[in-house]
Amino acid sequence: MENEFVDKETIEKQKSQKAPKKKKGATSVRKTSRAFAQILNGDFLTKEFVLNNLSYIFFVIFMLLLVVAKGYYGKQLSKDVETTQRELDEITAEYVEVKAGVEEQTRRQVLVEKLEPKGLKETVNPTKVIRLKKND
């Protein structure tokens, strides 16, 4: 093998003689339609590329399953939150109702009326506070 100087023009002439130029637009449409047809037929599954990347394909399928499961889990959580909020509202309404009833029963006038048959009366004299001074 000898090293020879080859002109750029001669290389281009040799390339043009070996492979004629194709139009890119027509071949890309044919390639995509051919690829689409292979997908529909299922022929792409037998190719070596798919067999070599089978672990990646399973990973993608697993991730898609996780996305679907996450959607269902989110719906279930929102449903649980709504149910719990409804229960909390019911309990709060019950608390307010019971509190109003207790306040009604413990009013000063009602207590005086209930304790009168037992002989207890309301004081007329105000209460006195006794304060002691502590010696240090």
Buried (B, 14 or more C-beta within 10 A) or exposed (E): EEEEEEEEEEEEEEEEEEEEEEEEEEEEEEEEEEEEEBEEEEEBEEEEEEEEEEEEEEEEEEEEEEEEEEEEEEEEEEEEEEEEEEEEEEEEEEEEEEEEEEEEEEEEEEEEEEEEEEEEEEEEEEEEEEEEEEEE
